Amino acid sequence: MTDVEGASAPGYDTEPMPAKIPWLPATLQPGARPEPCRRCGRKALIPWTLRRDDRSKQVLRTWVCTECQTTEERPEPE
């Protein structure tokens, strides 16, 4: 048996991907227009939810990557 501890394939992060969060989208929906994810580089970043910031009253959209499930908030035009 081969010792694989510390071995990694070229081009891949050495840290394992965490388990997917069940309430975040895990697949691209038909008709989605994904953008490249800043974290994993895959074209899987999609708009998800809207919220209004309590202090500034600005509308923010949460975007989520369906591959690595990273989230980011961006201002949304009203």
Secondary structure, DSSP 8 states (H G I E B T S, - for coil): ----TT---TTS-SS------TTS--S--TT---EE-TTT--EEEEEEEEEE-TTT--EEEEEEETTT--EEEEE---
